[in-house]
Amino acid sequence: MSHLALTEIYPEECAQHGYRVVGLAQRRALDALRDGETLGMLKARTRALLSDPDTLEQLRQAAAVMPLADDPWIWAIERERRAREYR
C-alpha cells in the first residue's frame, strides 16, 4: 500500500502553513472522523481547522514545540495500520 505525502494532498496549505501544522490539523481531523465519513470529509475538516484563526494559532504553537522525530503523517499511517489490525 502506498501513501501520499501531505504536500500532495494539501499543496497550498503546506506551502502556506508548513508540513507540521497541516499534519497536526489532519491528526485532529482524523481523531474526529466517524465511520462512514469519506476522505473528502476528512480533507474539508482539515482545511476548516486551518482556516480558523484560533485553531491555527494552537496548531502553530504545538508544531513549534513538537520534537523533530514526531512526524504527524507517519503517526496517522501507523494509527490506520493499528486500527485495521483490530477490526
C-alpha positions in Angstrom: 0.0 0.0 0.0 1.4 3.4 -0.9 0.7 6.7 0.8 0.5 10.2 -0.5 2.5 12.9 1.2 0.7 15.7 2.9 2.3 18.0 0.3 0.4 16.1 -2.4 -2.9 16.2 -0.6 -2.7 19.8 0.7 -0.1 21.5 -1.5 -1.4 25.1 -0.9 -1.9 24.6 2.8 1.6 23.1 3.3 3.2 26.0 1.4 1.2 28.5 3.5 1.3 26.9 7.0 4.1 24.3 6.8 4.0 20.5 6.8 3.9 20.1 10.6 0.9 22.4 11.1 -1.0 20.7 8.3 -0.1 17.3 9.8 -1.4 18.3 13.2 -4.6 19.6 11.7 -5.1 16.4 9.9 -4.4 14.4 13.0 -7.2 16.4 14.8 -9.5 15.8 11.9 -8.7 12.0 11.9 -9.4 11.8 15.6 -12.9 13.3 15.0 -13.5 11.0 11.9 -16.5 8.7 12.3 -17.4 5.5 10.5 -18.8 6.2 7.0 -17.1 9.5 6.6 -15.2 10.0 3.4 -11.7 11.2 2.5 -13.4 14.3 1.2 -14.9 15.0 4.6 -11.5 14.5 6.2 -9.9 17.0 3.8 -12.8 19.5 4.4 -12.4 19.2 8.1 -8.7 19.6 8.0 -9.0 22.7 5.8 -11.6 24.1 8.2 -9.2 23.7 11.1 -6.5 25.5 9.2 -8.9 28.4 8.3 -9.9 29.0 11.9 -7.5 31.6 13.4 -7.7 30.4 17.0 -7.1 26.7 16.0 -4.4 27.7 13.6 -2.5 29.5 16.4 -2.9 26.5 18.6 -1.5 24.2 15.9 1.4 26.6 15.2 2.3 26.6 18.9 2.1 22.8 19.1 4.2 22.4 16.0 6.9 24.7 17.4 7.4 22.5 20.5 7.0 19.2 18.8 10.1 17.1 18.6 11.5 16.6 15.2 11.1 12.8 15.4 7.3 13.2 16.0 6.0 13.2 12.4 2.2 13.6 12.4 1.8 12.0 9.0 3.7 8.9 9.9 1.7 8.8 13.2 -1.5 8.8 11.1 -0.3 5.9 8.9 0.6 3.8 11.9 -2.7 4.6 13.6 -4.5 3.4 10.5 -2.5 0.2 10.4 -3.3 -0.5 14.0 -7.0 0.2 13.5 -7.1 -2.3 10.6 -5.3 -5.0 12.7 -8.0 -4.7 15.4 -11.0 -4.8 13.0 
